[in-house]
């Protein structure tokens, strides 16, 4: 009897071990793609030695290298370019763009591109633009194609200059979506066009100014849609660039420079904006789960990563604005972090160590302020960290000016995209400066300039 109990216990332990091993193996199962493509936009090709032209080749080389390093799936199935292929819309620029793409593409990789109202259409008429694009690429400016069983639908600018997208195009889009969904309602359907749909991804808000409202009424009826768009050049590694509600929208960033809305200033181009080019590598597995990886083309480094459960299922909406805000956590400075404050006449400069993300999303803003001995804030500044690129500095520089002579408490906080702020770093500094009416008039002038800048931004 004792031996039977021992055998029974041993069998039970073995079964539990096998279950644990199976659970661990399932948890560690690799993401195995069945399709892989690049999603990009805004190449803005200019001259023969243009940095944007060179970035097309770099992007494709990087994408092929990543594909070839995958032991499960080595294909790069498509290249998406969502408009503003050229900077001025000339035939010479289109020729340069197409030569770079043709030289960079390998094997069976399909080119899926569209032309935009903006830079692509600057110097030619709409009909001529669409005809020139088709003649160059051999593809229709509006297309519906299937890649490895997944539907891709592209919409270029209308031939009718009265519209971004005319009535015929909208009806065509509905028909193509209906066709794709009828074939398999459980698969994502990829849509691409140039401008963001308004009030979806980062850069598309009414205030940001880079969104249009022409297509959202259609797309919101199709939960299967994954919509790629560019135009804004806003950072793809900002969590606001992945949006879900009725459908899924993804901002592509841009091959040519980056732009942001920050500290109430919209369409702000950082000093290093031209040094940055970004793109997505998108993969889906057999369950239609989507793996997104954003890359900095110049650094050849990954910026961000998301895995989205089958976006065709409306129950899978982990990337709504509400969900992102709820998940956002305040960044934190290291326990031994300290400010370095250097006083000067009427001002001071501040060097702050970079704060660390707690929720895995980047720190997108630093704010500094100075309080006088009565506790009133008398000066403010902000700094945009270079979060939109792979290589970011370890310190952030800020300055506070128009300070009267006195003693001030200076503080710096770090913020997420959703306004979660760190605990402040503080320091006390003594500043030499103007007093009395001299400082008063200086402050009034600064206030006037701030009001002028506010209205400039409001009505831009």
Phi, psi and omega per residue, in radians:
X1 nan -0.744 3.137
X2 -1.044 -0.729 -3.129
X3 -1.135 -0.628 3.124
X4 -1.128 -0.702 3.118
X5 -1.135 -0.714 3.124
X6 -1.088 -0.753 3.134
X7 -1.121 -0.695 -3.139
X8 -1.137 -0.774 3.115
X9 -1.100 -0.737 3.131
X10 -1.080 -0.718 3.130
X11 -1.140 -0.688 3.130
X12 -1.129 -0.759 3.111
X13 -1.096 -0.693 3.114
X14 -1.109 -0.734 3.132
X15 -1.110 -0.763 3.109
X16 -1.093 -0.683 3.127
X17 -1.128 -0.723 3.122
X18 -1.142 -0.676 3.110
X19 -1.124 -0.760 3.133
X20 -1.115 -0.711 3.115
X21 -1.120 -0.724 3.132
X22 -1.110 -0.720 3.120
X23 -1.135 -0.725 3.139
X24 -1.152 -0.714 3.142
X25 -1.121 -0.700 3.124
X26 -1.141 -0.717 -3.133
X27 -1.128 -0.556 -3.075
X28 -1.683 0.106 -3.101
X29 -1.051 2.324 -3.107
X30 -1.259 2.742 3.027
X31 -1.369 2.033 -3.081
X32 -1.894 1.869 -3.094
X33 -1.236 2.634 2.940
X34 -2.017 -0.152 3.031
X35 -2.692 2.562 3.133
X36 -2.528 2.353 3.096
X37 -2.597 2.780 3.024
X38 -1.625 2.361 3.021
X39 -2.065 2.052 -3.053
X40 -2.509 3.059 3.052
X41 -2.880 3.006 2.953
X42 0.966 1.018 3.080
X43 -1.353 -0.462 3.011
X44 0.821 0.860 -3.116
X45 -1.113 2.385 3.126
X46 -2.100 -1.784 -3.065
X47 -1.561 3.135 -3.102
X48 -1.130 -0.569 -3.113
X49 -1.788 0.328 -3.100
X50 -1.119 2.375 3.138
X51 -1.093 -0.559 3.138
X52 -1.168 -0.658 3.094
X53 -1.067 -0.768 3.132
X54 -1.154 -0.558 -3.120
X55 -1.180 -0.467 3.095
X56 -1.073 -0.839 3.109
X57 -1.104 -0.731 3.124
X58 -1.068 -0.803 -3.134
X59 -1.010 -0.810 -3.111
X60 -1.188 -0.708 3.092
X61 -1.055 -0.728 3.129
X62 -1.138 -0.733 -3.133
X63 -1.141 -0.726 3.107
X64 -1.148 -0.689 3.126
X65 -1.104 -0.718 3.111
X66 -1.123 -0.764 -3.141
X67 -1.067 -0.778 -3.096
X68 -1.183 -0.384 3.136
X69 -1.448 -0.123 -3.127
X70 -1.486 2.061 -3.089
X71 -1.209 -0.303 -3.065
X72 -1.699 -0.559 -3.030
X73 -2.685 2.019 -3.009
X74 -1.798 0.053 -3.034
X75 -1.474 2.553 2.840
X76 -1.984 1.909 -2.910
X77 -1.534 -0.468 -3.079
X78 -2.763 2.720 2.994
X79 -2.100 2.073 3.065
X80 -1.759 2.296 3.018
X81 -2.274 1.951 -2.945
X82 -1.607 0.893 2.977
X83 1.613 2.989 -2.948
X84 0.876 0.942 3.098
X85 -1.151 -0.586 -3.109
X86 -2.121 2.927 -3.115
X87 -1.592 -0.648 -3.096
X88 -2.105 -0.012 3.066
X89 1.290 0.349 3.136
X90 -1.451 2.763 3.118
X91 -1.076 -0.657 3.132
X92 -1.065 -0.718 3.123
X93 -1.189 -0.699 3.088
X94 -1.102 -0.679 3.097
X95 -1.085 -0.745 3.135
X96 -1.127 -0.756 3.110
X97 -1.015 -0.875 -3.051
X98 -1.181 -0.623 3.075
X99 -1.084 -0.746 -3.141
X100 -1.130 -0.741 3.128
X101 -1.161 -0.810 -3.106
X102 -1.080 -0.700 3.128
X103 -1.236 -0.526 -3.075
X104 -1.484 -0.514 -3.108
X105 -1.291 2.523 3.126
X106 -2.199 2.713 2.961
X107 0.903 -2.221 -3.023
X108 -1.696 0.210 3.134
X109 -1.121 2.194 -3.109
X110 -1.599 2.438 3.011
X111 -1.576 2.164 3.116
X112 -2.196 1.742 -3.084
X113 -2.270 2.867 3.048
X114 -2.422 2.838 3.071
X115 -1.911 2.628 -2.992
X116 -1.951 2.778 3.059
X117 -1.108 -0.551 -2.957
X118 -1.282 -1.875 -3.023
X119 -1.149 -0.617 3.137
X120 -1.080 -0.515 -3.061
X121 -1.838 0.348 -3.071
X122 -1.207 -0.641 -2.961
X123 -2.052 -0.021 3.126
X124 -2.307 2.776 3.061
X125 -1.213 2.813 -3.077
X126 -1.059 -0.830 -3.129
X127 -1.101 -0.728 3.117
X128 -1.121 -0.677 3.125
X129 -1.066 -0.847 -3.116
X130 -1.131 -0.700 3.129
X131 -1.165 -0.712 3.141
X132 -1.117 -0.720 3.124
X133 -1.091 -0.792 -3.131
X134 -1.136 -0.725 3.130
X135 -1.089 -0.659 -3.085
X136 -1.279 -0.830 -2.988
X137 -1.674 -0.319 -3.049
X138 1.318 0.231 -3.096
X139 -2.125 2.701 3.085
X140 -1.306 2.525 3.118
X141 -1.186 -0.463 2.937
X142 -1.956 2.264 -3.023
X143 -2.482 2.766 2.983
X144 -2.438 1.975 -3.120
X145 -2.352 2.810 -3.128
X146 -2.048 2.249 3.127
X147 -2.156 2.032 -3.130
X148 0.881 0.664 3.084
X149 1.534 -0.020 3.138
X150 -1.896 2.412 -3.087
X151 -1.536 2.331 3.076
X152 -2.137 2.200 -3.112
X153 -2.166 2.187 -3.128
X154 -2.077 2.490 -3.102
X155 -2.266 2.012 3.072
X156 -1.565 3.064 3.113
X157 -1.097 2.570 3.138
X158 -1.121 2.624 3.023
X159 -1.270 -0.333 3.138
X160 -1.592 2.014 -3.039
X161 -1.171 -0.120 3.094
X162 -1.359 -0.211 -3.031
X163 -2.307 2.643 2.829
X164 -1.204 -0.955 3.129
X165 -2.333 2.109 -3.005
X166 -1.454 3.088 -3.056
X167 -1.089 -0.679 3.119
X168 -1.092 -0.713 3.113
X169 -1.135 -0.718 -3.131
X170 -1.124 -0.733 3.097
X171 -1.126 -0.728 3.094
X172 -1.054 -0.745 3.127
X173 -1.047 -0.781 3.110
X174 -1.038 -0.778 -3.118
X175 -1.100 -0.717 3.135
X176 -1.185 -0.683 3.096
X177 -1.132 -0.749 3.113
X178 -1.058 -0.711 3.139
X179 -1.122 -0.787 -3.120
X180 -1.141 -0.752 -3.109
X181 -1.210 -0.645 3.115
X182 -1.090 -0.580 3.138
X183 -1.181 -0.744 3.087
X184 -2.834 1.775 -3.108
X185 -1.231 -0.155 -3.105
X186 -1.661 0.053 3.133
X187 -1.849 2.501 2.990
X188 -1.091 2.577 3.029
X189 -2.071 2.163 -3.042
X190 -1.639 2.213 3.116
X191 -2.074 2.452 3.112
X192 -2.396 2.429 3.071
X193 -2.739 -3.128 -2.990
X194 -1.497 -1.072 -3.032
X195 -1.376 2.478 3.011
X196 -1.052 2.635 2.902
X197 -1.304 2.373 -2.983
X198 -1.038 2.446 3.076
X199 1.038 0.727 2.993
X200 -2.048 -1.681 -3.062
X201 -1.382 2.956 3.126
X202 -0.997 2.263 -3.097
X203 1.748 -0.183 -3.038
X204 -1.701 -0.132 -3.037
X205 -1.144 2.818 3.104
X206 -0.981 -0.674 -3.141
X207 -1.248 -0.784 3.131
X208 -1.028 -0.690 3.011
X209 1.580 0.086 -3.056
X210 -1.862 0.169 -3.130
X211 -1.853 2.696 3.044
X212 -2.190 2.786 -3.045
X213 -1.881 0.182 -2.950
X214 -1.244 -0.503 -2.986
X215 -1.989 -0.246 -3.013
X216 -1.128 -0.585 3.112
X217 -1.070 -0.506 3.079
X218 -1.398 -0.891 -2.995
X219 -1.149 -0.533 -3.089
X220 -1.137 -0.233 3.127
X221 -1.528 -0.055 -3.071
X222 -2.203 1.651 3.140
X223 -1.100 -0.305 -3.132
X224 -1.282 -0.257 -3.025
X225 -1.224 2.326 2.874
X226 -2.042 1.966 -2.930
X227 -1.863 2.086 3.108
X228 -1.803 2.332 3.128
X229 -2.631 2.773 -3.132
X230 -2.163 -2.138 3.011
X231 1.387 -0.847 -3.029
X232 -1.370 -0.506 -3.032
X233 1.198 0.287 -3.128
X234 -1.317 2.608 -2.956
X235 -1.067 2.282 3.125
X236 -1.297 -0.361 3.138
X237 -1.529 0.050 2.960
X238 -1.336 2.290 -3.056
X239 -1.027 -0.371 3.128
X240 -1.274 -0.141 3.140
X241 -1.467 -0.061 2.999
X242 -2.070 2.062 -2.964
X243 -2.295 2.394 3.043
X244 -2.369 2.453 2.969
X245 -2.721 -1.817 3.079
X246 -1.197 -0.539 3.096
X247 -2.483 -2.945 -3.131
X248 -2.005 2.321 3.083
X249 -2.195 2.474 -3.097
X250 -2.369 2.165 3.045
X251 -1.405 2.356 -3.017
X252 -1.526 -0.059 -2.956
X253 1.182 -2.566 3.137
X254 -2.813 2.562 3.006
X255 -1.268 -0.552 -3.112
X256 -1.872 1.844 3.050
X257 1.000 2.918 -3.141
X258 -2.207 2.712 -3.079
X259 -2.543 2.733 -3.104
X260 -2.572 2.894 2.804
X261 -1.882 2.188 -3.072
X262 -2.593 2.457 3.096
X263 0.888 0.646 3.130
X264 1.420 0.017 3.133
X265 -1.811 2.104 -3.123
X266 -1.683 2.756 3.141
X267 0.915 0.809 3.119
X268 -1.575 2.202 3.099
X269 -1.756 1.937 3.110
X270 -1.046 2.718 -3.132
X271 -0.979 -0.535 -3.115
X272 -1.734 0.309 -2.984
X273 -1.007 -0.601 -3.095
X274 -1.314 -0.180 -3.139
X275 -1.465 -0.065 -2.968
X276 -2.012 2.340 2.972
X277 -2.447 2.384 -3.050
X278 -2.357 2.767 3.112
X279 -2.785 2.836 3.078
X280 -1.802 2.559 2.775
X281 -1.918 2.163 -3.035
X282 -2.028 2.311 3.118
X283 -2.317 2.589 3.005
X284 -2.217 2.528 3.077
X285 -1.742 -3.066 -3.061
X286 -1.130 -0.378 3.086
X287 -1.576 0.141 3.141
X288 1.181 0.324 3.019
X289 -1.307 2.500 -2.981
X290 -1.950 2.274 3.113
X291 -1.927 2.076 -3.127
X292 -1.962 2.278 3.021
X293 -2.300 2.151 3.114
X294 -1.656 2.435 -3.053
X295 -2.236 2.559 2.958
X296 -1.612 1.979 -3.003
X297 -1.201 -0.620 -3.117
X298 -1.259 -0.698 3.138
X299 -1.464 -0.275 -3.049
X300 0.921 0.859 -3.139
X301 -2.356 2.644 3.120
X302 -1.366 2.373 3.135
X303 -1.704 -0.667 -3.034
X304 -2.779 2.941 -3.087
X305 -2.694 2.371 3.070
X306 -2.390 2.515 2.901
X307 -2.070 2.096 -3.080
X308 -1.957 2.108 3.084
X309 -1.036 2.603 -3.011
X310 -0.446 1.811 -3.058
X311 -1.217 -0.193 3.084
X312 -1.234 -0.372 3.138
X313 -1.505 2.007 -3.109
X314 -1.107 -0.223 3.064
X315 -1.300 -0.328 -3.124
X316 -1.647 1.551 -3.106
X317 -2.378 1.079 -3.119
X318 -1.359 -0.200 -3.014
X319 -1.998 0.645 2.996
X320 -1.308 2.816 3.087
X321 -1.019 -0.745 -3.133
X322 -1.064 -0.763 -3.128
X323 -1.165 -0.708 3.121
X324 -1.119 -0.751 3.132
X325 -1.111 -0.735 -3.127
X326 -1.121 -0.588 -3.113
X327 -1.462 -0.267 -3.072
X328 -1.177 2.298 3.108
X329 -2.136 2.571 -3.124
X330 -1.107 2.401 3.030
X331 -1.210 3.027 -3.087
X332 -2.496 2.467 2.981
X333 -1.463 2.663 3.078
X334 -1.042 2.670 -3.069
X335 -1.027 -0.555 -3.106
X336 -1.742 0.211 -3.102
X337 -1.192 2.539 3.134
X338 -2.591 2.647 3.071
X339 -1.448 2.553 2.949
X340 -1.931 1.970 -3.062
X341 -2.004 2.179 -3.114
X342 -2.006 1.969 -3.118
X343 -1.393 2.653 3.035
X344 -2.501 3.117 -3.111
X345 -1.190 1.997 3.091
X346 1.320 0.166 -3.107
X347 -2.846 3.065 3.008
X348 -2.658 2.639 3.046
X349 -1.896 2.607 -3.032
X350 -2.256 2.328 2.984
X351 -2.005 2.089 -3.108
X352 -2.042 2.422 3.051
X353 -1.199 2.598 3.134
X354 -1.115 2.401 3.055
X355 -1.404 2.821 -3.119
X356 -1.861 2.404 3.082
X357 -1.220 2.489 3.086
X358 -1.803 -0.540 -3.062
X359 -1.776 0.092 3.107
X360 1.539 -0.103 3.077
X361 -1.738 2.733 -3.010
X362 -1.278 2.669 2.916
X363 -1.291 2.218 -3.009
X364 -1.954 -0.122 -3.089
X365 -2.799 2.512 2.972
X366 -2.110 2.438 3.105
X367 -2.170 2.389 3.095
X368 -2.139 2.620 3.033
X369 -2.643 2.753 3.092
X370 -2.111 2.295 3.065
X371 -1.941 2.420 3.104
X372 -1.400 -3.068 -3.049
X373 -1.188 -0.234 3.093
X374 -1.630 -0.020 3.112
X375 1.549 0.155 3.128
X376 -1.574 2.405 3.061
X377 -1.317 2.153 -3.064
X378 -2.050 -0.154 3.116
X379 -2.734 2.544 -3.141
X380 -2.415 2.739 3.000
X381 -2.709 2.847 3.049
X382 -2.412 2.774 3.088
X383 -2.446 2.403 3.092
X384 -1.670 1.979 3.069
X385 -1.219 2.755 -3.084
X386 -1.455 0.919 -3.052
X387 -1.221 -0.294 -3.083
X388 -1.428 0.043 3.113
X389 -2.271 2.869 -3.022
X390 -1.265 -0.643 -3.076
X391 -1.800 1.921 -3.088
X392 -2.020 2.594 -3.104
X393 -1.265 2.821 -3.134
X394 -1.500 -0.216 -3.129
X395 -2.309 2.793 3.112
X396 -2.189 2.366 -3.103
X397 -1.880 2.317 3.094
X398 -2.366 2.928 3.096
X399 -2.561 2.614 3.105
X400 -2.214 2.188 -3.073
X401 -2.195 -3.039 -3.077
X402 0.945 0.758 3.100
X403 -1.688 2.317 3.004
X404 -1.303 2.865 3.069
X405 -1.040 2.309 3.140
X406 2.827 -3.032 3.139
X407 -1.889 2.328 -3.063
X408 -2.295 2.592 2.940
X409 -1.718 2.034 -3.103
X410 -1.767 2.392 3.124
X411 -2.386 2.669 3.098
X412 -2.339 2.329 3.021
X413 -2.173 2.689 3.077
X414 -1.931 2.526 -3.071
X415 -2.245 2.659 2.999
X416 -1.557 3.103 3.106
X417 -1.088 -0.399 -3.108
X418 -1.847 0.315 2.986
X419 1.432 0.123 3.054
X420 -1.219 2.187 -3.020
X421 -1.931 2.490 3.092
X422 -1.252 2.940 2.902
X423 -1.144 2.506 -3.058
X424 -1.330 2.569 2.845
X425 -1.587 2.375 -3.061
X426 -2.269 2.681 3.047
X427 -2.674 2.723 3.104
X428 -1.891 2.343 -3.099
X429 -2.400 2.513 3.048
X430 -1.836 2.239 -3.043
X431 -2.083 2.343 2.951
X432 -1.481 2.501 -3.127
X433 -3.089 -3.025 3.136
X434 -1.220 2.825 3.089
X435 -2.338 2.907 2.994
X436 1.026 -2.415 -3.037
X437 -1.144 -0.522 3.122
X438 -1.048 -0.780 3.117
X439 -1.268 -0.624 3.136
X440 -1.032 -0.871 -3.113
X441 -1.175 -0.580 3.081
X442 -1.126 -0.707 3.133
X443 -1.189 -0.680 3.110
X444 -1.089 -0.742 3.108
X445 -1.082 -0.706 3.119
X446 -1.138 -0.726 3.120
X447 -1.105 -0.696 3.121
X448 -1.099 -0.740 3.134
X449 -1.143 -0.602 3.122
X450 -1.178 -0.713 3.111
X451 -1.139 -0.729 3.111
X452 -1.049 -0.751 -3.141
X453 -1.157 -0.632 3.136
X454 -1.071 -0.847 -3.117
X455 -1.209 -0.554 3.066
X456 -1.075 -0.766 3.121
X457 -1.196 -0.650 -3.067
X458 -1.134 -0.686 -3.037
X459 -1.893 0.233 3.114
X460 -1.120 nan nan
